[in-house]
Amino acid sequence: MTTTAPAPTLETLRGTSLVEAYLAANPETRGYIHATLQGTRNSGDDLVDKHLKPMIDAVYRQIRALVDPATLTVAQARMYIAELAVFARHNAQFLRLAADQVVGYCPALAHELDRNFLEEGGEPGKVPAHYILYTRALLADLGLLVNGHVPADETAKLVLQHQVLVNSHMTGLIAGGYYATEGVAVAETEILRDITDRYGELTTGTSGAQLTNLDYYYRLHLDEGHEAAQVGGMSVEEAHIEGLARFIRQSDLFHLDLPQALEGFLQIFNAMADWWTQLAYRARELN
């Protein structure tokens, strides 16, 4: 059972991390993760539903509190928007590389990664590449140019960690890492939507559906009934999450090493939580 603890602040996080703070406040999850890594727990369903999903939800609520989109200045909002666009720039190519890396060992995982690649990278005759949609929307609605933005050190570090992951020889590690990447996608998209709304309010007096191109982009990811949704009853992002969770839930079926998959999850989830935290420190310096 997830427990509550005082919400971390940028001051209390010095010397620790959001993930470490969560595990300290939730010893049951900490113990389950330790046991899984040591091979004495082997239920993928329990790992996902009782431990990883609640941890993702709790940590990203804390990230939202650290970012606090409604209080951002124009400079702070612009910084977040530019940095967050960088991973979107590379996401499709990472999915393509990951699919190629695992196809010889787990064709089903390669198929799922390829499906995600075609949605992110643009499938002929369907919705264009998501990065193209997003950057065009920023230009059209907010006059913001993020194409070619040179990333801050913390963003470059996150990109490097993903690049190392997709080049791994360990299929389970890639499966777990991509479950982390997709598992946080809904929460990240919702935070980004609030940040672009804040920027719109401050610069043009518009937000939400008034930002027509951005609104389309966000609905594409989050709405179950959007034209881009390909799995019945789930949004694009929800389908990605559950599609990759399957390989942790049924690791035995796909001959994937569950401790290895958990290692991949922890590598990327920690990296992404740290990235947001470091961006929050950077935003405070802009205040």
Buried (B, 14 or more C-beta within 10 A) or exposed (E): EBEEEEEBEEEEBEEEBBBBBBBEBBEEBBEBBEBBBEEEBEBBEBBBEBBBBBBBBBBBEBBBEBBEBEEBBEEBBBBBBBBBBBBBBBBBBBBBBBBBBBBEBBEBBBBBBBBBBBBBBBBEEEBEBBBBBBBBBBBEBBEBEBEEBEBBEBBEBBBEBBEEBBEBEBBBBBBBBBBBBBBBBBBBBBBBBBBBBBBBBBBEEBBBEBBEBBBBBBBBBBBEEBEBBBBEEBBBBBBBBBBBBBBBBEBEEBEBBBBBBBBBBBBBBBBBBBBBBBBBEBBEEEE
